[in-house]
């Protein structure tokens, strides 16, 4: 076993559901949350489980398992290591930077097999789903959501993490109303392709292009507002205007079908 982690607060819960170790979790049989991805001679799949305690409490979790899904690293240049190992490392790295991610319940990895179980994001919804359900929402509410997302993405980049798959479906939001004030919480998921890099100053632009490209159905005004919030400015400097034009241009190029 290359690495294993069990959240102390969930140990009893896992044991009560006969999922206290690698072998029992690996042998779990249940309906797939989405069809398993089968390629490169391996597979990777997700289950949604509701763990129950003898006291009647419950915890919803996502169980991700994979076999033969690896990436080559300088430490493992030939066989590689499970991609869930990268996701686990990135989520652990982000914790001190106050970047919200799903909380790990259990993680373990062997040479070709890996398990990653995380708490479900209770009350959260993916940004693209939120947009579809709130087409008629006031502009002020949409801007509040956009600002919260932009600030969380900025935190992720300040932590030196390039997501490399920054889609609206990987940005989850939860609206709250405390003491009569509306607020928005944001969590980021799916770090399987992510990397911690000293070159984040340059590589973060790739994330911004990807997200802008994936939200071309959002008005240009709102996408520009996102970039201003990400940059932390009310008015763009000449250099920032050049950067925004570049991001918009690259997004349009990506959206143009190739002949």
QUIJOSUL-V585149 format. One record per backbone hydrogen bond with DSSP energy under -1.0 kcal/mol. CO is the residue of the C=O (numbers start at 1). NH is the residue of the N-H. Records with the same first field share a line. If there is no record, write none. Layout:
CO->NH, NH
This chain:
3->109
5->107
7->10
10->14
11->15
12->16
14->19
15->18
21->25
22->26
23->27
25->28
37->44
39->42
43->67
44->37
45->65
46->33
47->63
49->61
51->59
53->56
57->53
59->51
60->120
61->49
62->118
63->47
64->116
65->45
66->114
67->43
69->83
71->81
76->73
81->71
82->85
83->87
84->88
85->89
86->90
87->91
88->92
89->93
90->94
94->97, 99
95->98
100->188
103->119
105->7
106->117
107->5
108->115
109->2, 3
112->68
113->110
114->66
115->108
116->64
117->105, 106
118->62
120->122
121->124
125->173
126->130
127->131
128->132
129->133
134->137
138->142
139->143
140->144
141->145
142->146
143->147
144->148
145->149
146->150
147->151
148->152
149->153
150->154
151->155
152->156
153->157
154->158
155->159
156->161
157->160
160->197
162->195
165->167
167->170
168->127, 171
170->189
171->127
172->187
173->125
174->185
176->183
178->181
181->178
183->176
185->174
187->172
195->162
199->202, 203
200->204
202->205
204->208
205->209
206->210
207->211
208->212
209->213
210->214
213->216
215->218
219->223
220->224
221->225
222->226
223->227
224->228
225->229
226->230
227->231
228->232, 233
237->241
238->242
239->243
240->244
241->245
242->246
243->247
244->248
245->249
246->250
247->251
248->252
249->253
250->254
251->255
